Amino acid sequence: MSFAKLFEPFRLPRSGKLLKNRLVMAPMPTFGADADGSAGASELAYYRRRAEGGLAAIVTAGCAVAEDGVAFPGNWRCDHDGLTGSLERCAAAIREGGALAIAQLSHAGAGAGSLDEADAARLIGSFSAAARRVRQAGFDGVALHGGHRELLQQLFSAKTNSRAWRWGGPRLADRARFPRAVVEAVCEAFGGPCWYRLDPEEPGEGGIALDQTLELAELLCAAGVEALDVAAKDYFAGSVRDPDDARPRAAALAESLGERCAVMAVGGLGLPEQGVRALEQGPALIGLGRVLLGEPDWPRKVSAGQSDSLRLELDDDTRLEALAVPPPVIEYLRRRAGERRYLSMSAAPKTAADPLLEAFWDEGLVLFGDRVAEEYALHTPIFIDLRHRLYDHLETLSALGKALCDKICELAPPEAAQQVIGIPDTATPIALATALASRGRDRAIAYGQLRKKPANYPGGRSGASAYMGIGDRSREITLLDDVMASGRTKLWSIEELAKDGLSVTRILVVVDREQGGARILREQGYPVHALYNVSEMIEYYAADGRIDQKTAARAREHVARRRFS
């Protein structure tokens, strides 16, 4: 695949500023400010090193426009003139490295429900004054942080700003009034258009929906925004509100806005082929984030045809220090390593052969690298298919049923009668194999299923809940599925079973894809267990060389970027 599209120049639609390529460093916190809120030496070195790698522009971490808007310790600030020197040093570090310097202004928010008219006026003034400071400091552009549940999003979302007042209420036009006023004030103070980061959707009742974001985007672009940074953990993921809408949110915004406003795609675009695919879908710019921590020369290497040498892992503190990653970021990564959320570290590989993992490999149920593209036409470094191919291998299905049966017997009290229920379409044969494996044991496990998809089941369009199985409510129920991802299907299935008076005791899956669903379910009181986690599988197959280290690193990166908070 040609990556030339990533390196085509782009002229911003309102200011006319020329970006030398389509690659922008997306804003990421560095936690590295000095005690007075000025940019620390490690932050300046960090930005300069990434600018030297060939990026067109760098959008800084959010710079707090007011003392009460600091989001976390080490958040740098721009809330008074005494910090102008700090801003000048940051702008110079980025520009000297060869990239345009874009200062992102932010306010963490203090609860939209407690604000009054005086607060609103003060906050608009704070953004305006900060924009004046970054202009005087020599920044090429200014951006606003309107996502991540910070102030601007709080005031736009009906979830957090539903009371009727000038800046909020049930009407979108009222809730959009504050973000638009901030944009107008910032553009006037800076003397030109601005960038704006937003979350395109929010889950849950009253959350921001895509149609609302499209309307907001029109208002913001009319007010002076020339580039929209569409925040996402995974650019290619579809809607968090509508399971049937698989369009990337940034692509939908790009289609709606056309050439009036540039859209930047963000989220897990650490491989150059992913960036090309995103540009082909409409966005004009590619936002690189986490990958630049360990590979600041990403643009330079890809443009030179050296994409095979990209370093995607982040498990070497010494290397990160040499690449000018601020110490607070390294410490942050180290703390989160135990959760395997951001580092590519995982459980130690098994030393003994695992018959099930061996069968998964031999029968093509787990694929890596080029085999995924060849057999499924998917651009992903790892693919697990226990939903279709497994049922062509009955011996493996039987062995899997035995393993799941053993796990249930290990988890369940000896005196408690057991039942397994498979989620429709995917786990019904697995549940049946598990029940059959219990035959001849001291206690047989009963089998049940949800016979049809409920109307609100992800991907389902019709059909009422219909439970079919043993009607003994005294049995402990284990809900079985092949994988754990976001956890949504499990929650919906639990709700449907509850309508029939059935309570789920535990959830058991073959593979936890480590996307965060298990944590969400546990927080709601449902124990979750897995035979394997996906990181463990990667290490197992890498240990004996069945996948090379480059493929393993890409698989780890893929796992890490698909997690959500």
C-alpha positions in Angstrom: 0.0 0.0 0.0 1.2 3.5 -0.8 1.3 5.9 2.1 1.8 9.0 -0.1 -1.6 10.4 0.9 -0.4 10.9 4.4 2.3 13.3 3.1 0.2 15.5 0.8 0.2 19.2 2.0 -3.0 20.6 3.3 -4.2 24.2 3.5 -6.5 25.1 6.4 -9.8 26.4 5.0 -10.1 29.7 6.9 -6.7 30.9 7.9 -5.0 29.5 4.8 -2.1 28.1 6.9 -0.3 25.4 5.0 0.4 22.1 6.8 3.3 20.2 5.1 1.5 16.9 5.5 -1.6 15.4 7.1 0.0 14.3 10.3 -0.8 16.1 13.6 0.1 15.2 17.1 -3.2 15.0 19.0 -3.4 16.6 22.5 -2.3 14.4 25.3 -1.6 15.3 29.0 2.0 15.3 30.1 1.5 16.0 33.8 4.8 17.8 33.6 4.1 21.4 34.6 6.1 23.1 37.3 4.4 24.1 40.6 3.5 27.5 39.2 1.8 26.0 36.2 4.6 26.8 33.7 5.8 24.3 31.1 8.5 22.2 32.7 11.8 21.5 31.0 10.8 17.9 30.3 7.6 19.1 28.5 9.6 21.4 26.3 12.0 18.6 25.3 9.1 16.3 24.7 7.4 18.7 22.3 10.6 19.6 20.5 11.6 15.9 20.0 8.2 15.1 18.5 8.2 18.1 16.2 11.6 17.0 14.9 10.1 13.7 13.8 8.3 15.3 10.8 4.8 16.2 12.1 2.9 19.0 10.4 1.5 20.4 13.6 1.4 19.7 17.3 -1.7 20.4 19.5 -0.5 20.8 23.0 -2.0 19.3 26.1 -4.9 21.3 27.5 -3.7 24.6 29.1 -5.9 25.7 31.9 -7.4 29.1 31.3 -8.4 29.6 35.0 -7.0 28.4 38.3 -10.3 26.6 39.0 -10.1 24.8 35.6 -7.0 22.7 36.4 -7.8 19.1 35.5 -5.0 17.2 37.3 -1.6 17.8 39.1 1.0 18.9 36.6 -1.6 20.6 34.3 0.1 23.5 32.7 -1.7 26.9 32.8 -2.2 30.1 30.8 -4.5 32.0 33.2 -2.3 35.0 33.9 0.3 37.2 32.2 3.1 35.9 34.4 3.0 32.6 32.4 3.7 34.3 29.1 7.3 33.3 29.2 6.3 29.6 29.6 4.0 29.9 26.6 6.8 31.5 24.5 9.2 28.7 25.4 6.7 26.0 24.4 5.8 27.7 21.1 9.5 28.1 20.3 10.3 24.5 21.1 7.6 23.2 18.7 8.3 25.7 15.9 12.1 25.1 16.1 11.4 21.4 15.6 9.7 22.1 12.3 6.0 21.9 13.2 3.2 24.4 13.6 2.4 25.1 17.3 -1.3 24.9 18.3 -2.1 25.7 21.9 -5.1 23.9 23.3 -7.1 25.9 25.9 -9.1 24.0 28.5 -11.2 24.2 31.6 -12.0 21.0 33.5 -15.4 22.4 34.6 -17.0 22.8 37.9 -20.5 21.4 37.3 -22.7 23.2 34.8 -25.6 23.0 37.2 -23.9 25.4 39.6 -23.0 28.1 37.2 -24.8 31.5 37.0 -24.6 34.4 34.5 -21.6 35.9 36.3 -19.7 32.6 36.1 -20.5 32.3 32.4 -19.2 35.8 31.7 -16.1 35.2 33.7 -15.3 31.9 32.0 -15.7 33.4 28.5 -13.4 36.2 29.5 -10.8 33.6 30.8 -10.8 31.8 27.4 -10.4 35.1 25.6 -7.6 36.3 27.8 -5.7 33.0 27.4 -6.1 33.2 23.6 -4.5 36.6 23.6 -1.6 35.3 25.6 -0.9 32.3 23.3 -1.0 34.7 20.3 1.5 37.0 21.9 3.6 34.0 22.8 4.0 33.1 19.1 1.7 30.1 18.7 0.5 29.5 15.1 -3.0 28.5 16.2 -5.3 28.0 19.1 -7.6 25.1 19.9 -10.4 24.5 22.4 -11.0 21.4 24.4 -14.7 20.7 24.1 -14.6 17.0 24.9 -13.8 14.5 27.7 -16.6 15.9 29.9 -14.7 19.1 30.4 -16.5 22.5 30.8 -17.5 23.1 27.1 -19.0 19.6 26.8 -20.7 19.9 30.2 -22.5 23.0 29.0 -23.5 21.4 25.6 -24.7 18.0 26.9 -28.3 17.6 28.1 -27.0 15.2 30.6 -25.3 17.9 32.6 -27.0 21.2 31.4 -30.7 20.6 31.2 -32.0 23.4 33.4 -33.6 26.3 31.6 -31.3 29.4 31.6 -29.6 31.5 28.9 -26.8 28.9 28.5 -28.8 25.7 28.8 -32.0 23.8 28.8 -33.9 21.3 26.6 -33.2 23.2 23.3 -29.9 22.4 21.6 -29.5 26.0 20.4 -29.4 27.2 24.1 -26.9 24.5 25.1 -24.7 25.4 22.1 -24.7 29.1 23.0 -21.8 28.9 25.5 -19.4 26.9 23.3 -20.2 29.2 20.4 -19.7 32.3 22.5 -16.3 30.9 23.6 -15.3 30.2 20.0 -16.2 33.8 18.9 -14.3 35.3 21.9 -11.2 33.2 21.3 -11.1 33.8 17.6 -11.4 37.6 18.1 -8.7 37.6 20.8 -6.3 35.4 18.8 -7.0 37.2 15.6 -8.0 34.2 13.5 -9.9 30.9 13.4 -9.4 28.1 15.9 -9.5 24.3 16.3 -12.0 22.5 18.5 -11.9 19.1 20.1 -15.2 17.3 20.8 -16.6 13.9 21.8 -19.1 13.1 19.0 -21.4 11.0 21.2 -22.1 10.2 24.8 -23.6 6.9 26.0 -26.7 6.7 28.1 -30.0 8.6 28.4 -29.7 12.3 27.6 -26.2 11.8 26.1 -25.0 13.7 23.1 -26.1 12.0 19.8 -24.4 12.3 16.4 -27.2 14.4 14.9 -26.7 16.9 17.8 -23.0 16.9 17.2 -23.5 17.6 13.4 -25.7 20.6 14.3 -23.1 21.8 16.9 -20.3 21.5 14.3 -22.2 23.7 11.9 -22.7 26.4 14.5 -19.0 26.2 15.6 -17.7 26.4 12.1 -19.9 29.4 11.4 -18.5 31.0 14.5 -14.8 30.6 13.5 -13.7 26.9 13.9 -11.6 25.7 11.0 -10.6 22.3 12.2 -12.5 19.7 14.3 -10.6 17.2 16.3 -13.0 14.3 16.8 -11.9 12.5 19.9 -12.1 8.7 19.9 -10.3 5.7 21.4 -10.8 3.9 18.1 -11.5 5.9 14.9 -13.0 2.9 13.1 -15.5 2.1 15.9 -19.1 3.0 15.1 -21.7 4.6 17.3 -21.7 4.1 21.1 -25.5 4.8 21.0 -26.7 2.9 17.9 -25.2 -0.6 17.4 -26.5 -0.6 13.8 -24.5 2.5 12.9 -20.9 1.4 12.1 -19.7 4.6 10.4 -16.6 6.2 12.0 -17.9 9.3 13.7 -15.2 11.5 12.2 -16.1 10.3 8.7 -19.7 11.3 9.3 -18.7 14.8 10.4 -16.4 15.1 7.4 -19.2 14.2 5.0 -21.5 16.7 6.6 -19.1 19.6 6.7 -17.4 19.1 3.4 -14.6 21.6 2.7 -15.9 24.3 5.1 -14.1 22.8 8.0 -11.2 20.3 8.3 -11.9 17.2 10.3 -9.1 15.3 12.1 -9.5 11.6 12.6 -8.1 10.3 16.0 -8.0 7.0 17.7 -5.8 4.0 17.3 -4.3 5.1 14.0 -0.8 3.9 14.9 -0.2 2.0 11.6 0.2 4.0 8.4 -2.3 1.9 6.5 -4.9 2.8 9.1 -4.2 6.5 8.5 -4.6 6.1 4.7 -7.9 4.3 5.2 -9.1 7.1 7.4 -8.2 9.8 4.9 -10.0 7.9 2.2 -13.2 8.1 4.3 -13.2 11.9 4.3 -11.2 13.4 7.2 -8.5 15.7 6.1 -6.0 15.2 9.0 -4.7 12.3 11.0 -4.2 12.7 14.8 -1.4 10.6 16.2 -1.3 10.2 20.0 0.1 7.3 22.0 2.2 5.9 19.2 4.3 9.1 19.3 5.5 8.4 22.8 7.6 5.5 21.7 8.0 6.4 18.1 8.5 10.2 17.7 10.0 9.6 14.2 6.8 8.0 13.0 6.3 10.5 10.1 9.9 10.5 9.0 10.2 6.7 9.0 6.9 6.2 7.1 7.8 8.8 4.5 11.2 7.1 4.0 9.6 3.7 3.5 10.7 2.4 6.8 7.4 1.6 8.4 8.6 -1.9 9.2 11.0 -0.4 11.7 8.3 1.4 13.7 8.5 0.7 17.5 5.0 0.3 18.9 5.7 -1.1 22.3 6.0 1.1 25.4 7.5 -1.3 27.9 11.1 0.0 28.1 11.4 3.0 30.5 15.0 3.6 29.6 14.1 3.9 25.9 11.2 6.3 26.7 13.5 8.5 28.8 15.9 8.7 25.8 13.0 9.7 23.6 12.2 12.7 26.0 9.0 11.3 27.4 8.3 13.3 30.5 9.0 11.4 33.8 5.4 11.9 35.0 4.1 10.2 31.8 6.5 7.3 32.3 5.4 6.9 35.9 1.8 7.1 34.8 2.3 4.3 32.2 4.2 2.2 34.8 1.3 2.6 37.3 -1.3 1.5 34.7 0.9 -1.4 33.5 -0.7 -3.7 36.1 -4.1 -3.1 34.4 -2.5 -3.7 30.9 -4.3 -0.6 29.6 -1.6 1.4 28.0 1.6 -0.5 28.1 2.1 -3.5 25.9 2.9 -5.7 29.0 0.8 -8.8 29.7 0.7 -11.9 31.7 3.7 -14.2 31.5 3.3 -16.8 28.8 2.5 -20.3 29.8 5.5 -22.6 29.9 3.6 -25.8 29.2 1.7 -26.5 26.0 -2.0 -25.7 26.2 -4.1 -28.1 24.2 -6.9 -25.7 23.6 -4.6 -22.9 22.4 -2.8 -25.4 20.2 -6.1 -26.4 18.6 -7.1 -22.8 18.2 -3.9 -22.2 16.2 -3.9 -25.4 14.2 -7.6 -24.9 13.1 -7.3 -21.2 12.3 -9.5 -20.0 15.1 -6.9 -17.4 16.0 -5.2 -15.6 13.2 -2.4 -13.0 13.2 -0.8 -10.6 10.8 -1.2 -11.2 7.0 -3.4 -14.3 7.6 -6.2 -12.0 8.9 -6.1 -9.9 5.7 -5.9 -13.0 3.5 -8.8 -14.9 5.0 -11.1 -12.1 6.3 -10.0 -9.0 4.3 -9.6 -7.1 7.6 -6.7 -4.8 8.5 -6.1 -5.9 12.0 -3.1 -7.8 13.5 -5.2 -10.3 15.4 -8.6 -11.9 14.9 -10.3 -14.5 17.0 -13.2 -16.5 15.4 -14.9 -18.6 17.9 -18.3 -17.8 16.5 -18.3 -19.6 13.2 -15.2 -21.7 12.5 -15.3 -23.4 15.9 -18.5 -25.3 14.9 -16.6 -27.0 12.0 -14.3 -28.6 14.6 -16.4 -30.7 16.9 -13.5 -32.2 18.8 -12.2 -28.8 19.7 -15.8 -27.7 20.6 -16.1 -30.7 22.9 -12.7 -30.0 24.5 -13.8 -26.4 25.0 -17.0 -27.5 26.7 -15.0 -29.7 29.1 -12.7 -26.8 30.0 -15.7 -24.5 30.6 -17.4 -27.3 32.7 -14.2 -27.7 34.7 -14.1 -23.9 35.3 -17.7 -23.8 36.5 -17.1 -26.7 38.9 -14.1 -24.8 40.2 -16.1 -21.6 40.8 -19.4 -23.0 42.0 -20.2 -24.2 45.6 -20.4 -28.0 45.7 -24.0 -28.0 46.9 -25.4 -25.6 44.3 -27.2 -26.9 41.2 -25.9 -25.3 38.1 -27.3 -24.2 34.7 -25.5 -22.6 31.7 -27.2 -20.2 29.3 -25.7 -19.2 26.0 -26.2 -15.8 24.4 -28.1 -16.1 21.1 -26.3 -17.0 17.9 -22.8 -17.0 19.3 -22.6 -19.2 22.4 -25.5 -21.6 22.1 -23.3 -24.5 20.9 -20.7 -23.6 23.5 -23.3 -23.8 26.3 -24.6 -27.1 25.0 -21.1 -28.5 24.8 -20.5 -27.4 28.4 -23.7 -29.1 29.6 -22.9 -32.3 27.7 -19.5 -32.4 29.3 -21.0 -32.5 32.7 -22.9 -35.8 32.0 -21.6 -38.6 34.1 -20.2 -36.3 36.8 -21.5 -36.1 40.3 -23.7 -33.1 39.3 -25.0 -32.5 35.9 -25.2 -28.9 34.5 -28.5 -28.0 33.0 -28.7 -26.2 29.6 -30.8 -23.2 28.6 -30.7 -20.5 26.0 -32.3 -17.2 24.9 -34.2 -18.6 22.0 -34.5 -15.3 20.1 -32.8 -12.0 20.1 -34.6 -9.4 22.2 -35.5 -6.2 20.3 -32.8 -4.2 22.0 -30.0 -6.8 21.5 -27.0 -5.3 19.6 -27.4 -6.0 15.9 -30.9 -7.4 16.4 -34.0 -5.8 15.0 -36.9 -7.8 16.1 -38.0 -10.7 18.2 -39.1 -10.8 21.8 -37.1 -12.3 24.7 -37.8 -16.0 24.9 -36.1 -18.1 27.5 -36.0 -21.8 26.9 -34.5 -24.2 29.5 -35.0 -25.7 32.9 -37.5 -23.7 34.9 -35.9 -24.3 38.3 -35.2 -20.9 39.7 -33.0 -22.3 42.5 -30.1 -23.1 40.1 -27.1 -20.9 39.8 -26.9 -19.5 36.3 -23.6 -19.1 34.4 -24.0 -16.9 31.3 -21.6 -18.2 28.6 -20.2 -16.4 25.6 -17.2 -16.8 23.3 -15.6 -13.4 24.0 -15.9 -10.4 26.4 -15.7 -7.1 24.7 -17.7 -4.0 25.8 -20.1 -6.1 27.9 -23.2 -4.6 26.3 -24.6 -7.9 25.1 -24.1 -9.4 28.5 -26.0 -6.6 30.2 -28.9 -6.8 27.7 -29.1 -10.6 28.1 -29.1 -10.2 31.9 -32.0 -7.8 31.6 -34.0 -10.1 29.4 -33.4 -13.1 31.7 -34.6 -11.0 34.6 -37.9 -10.5 32.9 -38.4 -14.3 33.2 -37.4 -14.2 36.9 -33.9 -15.5 36.3 -30.8 -14.1 38.0 -27.3 -14.5 36.6 -24.7 -15.8 39.1 -21.6 -15.3 37.0 -20.4 -14.7 33.5 -17.9 -17.0 31.9 -16.2 -16.4 28.5 -13.6 -18.2 26.5 -11.5 -15.0 25.8 -11.5 -11.6 27.4 -10.6 -9.1 24.7 -9.6 -6.7 27.5 -11.7 -3.8 26.2 -13.1 -2.9 29.6 -16.4 -4.8 29.6 -15.4 -7.2 32.4 -14.6 -4.2 34.6 -18.0 -2.6 33.9 -19.9 -5.8 34.7 -17.9 -6.4 37.9 -18.7 -2.8 39.0 -22.4 -3.7 38.6 -22.0 -6.8 40.7 -21.6 -9.5 38.2 -18.5 -11.7 38.6 -16.7 -12.2 35.3 -14.3 -15.1 34.5 -12.4 -16.1 31.4 -10.4 -19.1 30.3 -7.9 -16.7 28.6 -7.2 -13.1 28.1 -6.1 -11.9 24.7 -2.7 -10.6 25.9 -2.0 -14.1 27.3 -2.8 -15.6 23.9 -0.4 -13.2 22.1 2.4 -14.0 24.5 1.7 -17.8 24.2 2.0 -17.7 20.4 5.0 -15.3 20.5 6.9 -17.5 23.0 7.7 -20.2 20.5 8.1 -18.0 17.4 4.8 -18.8 15.7 4.3 -15.1 15.5 7.3 -12.8 15.2 8.0 -9.9 17.5 6.9 -7.3 15.1 3.5 -9.0 14.7 3.3 -9.5 18.4 4.0 -5.8 19.0 1.3 -4.8 16.6 -1.2 -7.1 18.2 -0.4 -5.7 21.6 -0.8 -2.2 20.2 -4.2 -3.2 18.7 -5.3 -4.6 22.1 -4.3 -1.5 24.0 -5.9 1.0 21.6 -9.3 -0.7 21.7 -9.7 -0.3 25.4 -12.0 2.3 26.8 -12.3 4.0 30.2 
